[in-house]
Amino acid sequence: MSEEKKELNLFIPEDLTEYYITGGAIASSPFDIRLILFKDEIEKNNDILNGPDVGMIRTAKTEITMSPVVAKQLRDLLDKELQKYGDE
């Protein structure tokens, strides 16, 4: 009996939040993997600052929890996509 891959319809809502990410942190248990995604941003306030005095803040934008199976699938998808950029 041959196995056929079923295509899933992918629905992306128009109001889906999009984040530009500059870093991340990861933690895991035997049951799941947690990925926290960050963005480094300039600290905004009402002061007039000079170059070296400008502060940066690392803000967590989202936390994703997944099973190890899903994490491996995402790893494979990222590896495949990163091959387009070559070895750097």
VEXDREN-2710 file (C-alpha; in Angstrom, 1 decimal):
% VEXDREN-2710
k/r/px/py/pz
1/MET/0.0/0.0/0.0
2/SER/1.5/3.3/-1.1
3/GLU/1.4/6.3/1.2
4/GLU/0.2/9.5/-0.4
5/LYS/1.1/12.9/1.0
6/LYS/-2.0/15.0/1.6
7/GLU/-1.7/18.7/1.0
8/LEU/-3.1/20.9/3.7
9/ASN/-4.8/24.2/2.9
10/LEU/-2.9/27.0/4.6
11/PHE/-4.9/30.0/5.8
12/ILE/-3.0/33.1/6.7
13/PRO/-5.3/35.8/8.2
14/GLU/-4.8/39.3/6.9
15/ASP/-4.2/40.6/10.5
16/LEU/-1.5/38.1/11.3
17/THR/1.2/39.8/13.5
18/GLU/4.6/39.9/11.8
19/TYR/7.8/40.3/13.8
20/TYR/11.4/41.0/12.7
21/ILE/13.5/38.9/15.1
22/THR/17.2/39.6/16.1
23/GLY/17.7/36.8/18.6
24/GLY/16.2/34.0/20.6
25/ALA/16.5/31.8/23.6
26/ILE/15.5/28.1/24.0
27/ALA/14.6/25.8/26.8
28/SER/13.3/22.2/26.8
29/SER/11.8/19.5/28.9
30/PRO/11.3/15.8/27.9
31/PHE/7.9/16.8/26.5
32/ASP/8.3/20.1/24.8
33/ILE/10.6/22.8/23.5
34/ARG/10.1/26.5/24.2
35/LEU/11.5/29.1/21.9
36/ILE/11.4/32.8/22.9
37/LEU/12.0/35.2/20.1
38/PHE/13.5/38.7/20.7
39/LYS/14.0/42.0/19.0
40/ASP/16.8/44.4/20.0
41/GLU/15.4/47.9/19.9
42/ILE/16.6/51.4/20.8
43/GLU/15.4/52.5/24.2
44/LYS/12.8/55.2/23.6
45/ASN/12.4/58.0/26.0
46/ASN/12.0/61.8/25.8
47/ASP/15.6/62.6/26.5
48/ILE/18.1/64.0/23.9
49/LEU/20.9/61.5/23.8
50/ASN/24.3/61.3/22.1
51/GLY/25.5/58.3/20.2
52/PRO/27.2/56.3/23.0
53/ASP/24.4/57.2/25.4
54/VAL/21.7/55.5/23.3
55/GLY/20.4/52.4/25.2
56/MET/19.3/49.2/23.6
57/ILE/16.6/46.9/25.0
58/ARG/16.0/43.3/24.1
59/THR/12.3/42.8/24.0
60/ALA/10.6/39.3/23.9
61/LYS/8.1/39.4/21.1
62/THR/6.6/35.9/21.3
63/GLU/7.0/32.5/22.9
64/ILE/6.4/29.3/20.9
65/THR/6.0/25.9/22.6
66/MET/6.2/22.8/20.4
67/SER/6.8/19.1/20.6
68/PRO/10.2/17.7/19.7
69/VAL/8.7/16.2/16.5
70/VAL/7.5/19.7/15.3
71/ALA/10.9/21.2/16.3
72/LYS/12.6/18.7/14.1
73/GLN/10.3/19.5/11.2
74/LEU/11.0/23.2/11.6
75/ARG/14.7/22.5/11.8
76/ASP/14.5/20.7/8.5
77/LEU/12.5/23.5/6.9
78/LEU/15.0/26.1/8.1
79/ASP/18.0/24.0/6.9
80/LYS/16.5/23.6/3.5
81/GLU/15.8/27.3/3.2
82/LEU/19.3/28.3/4.5
83/GLN/20.9/26.2/1.8
84/LYS/19.9/29.0/-0.6
85/TYR/22.4/31.3/1.2
86/GLY/25.4/28.9/0.9
87/ASP/28.0/28.2/3.6
88/GLU/29.1/31.5/5.2
END
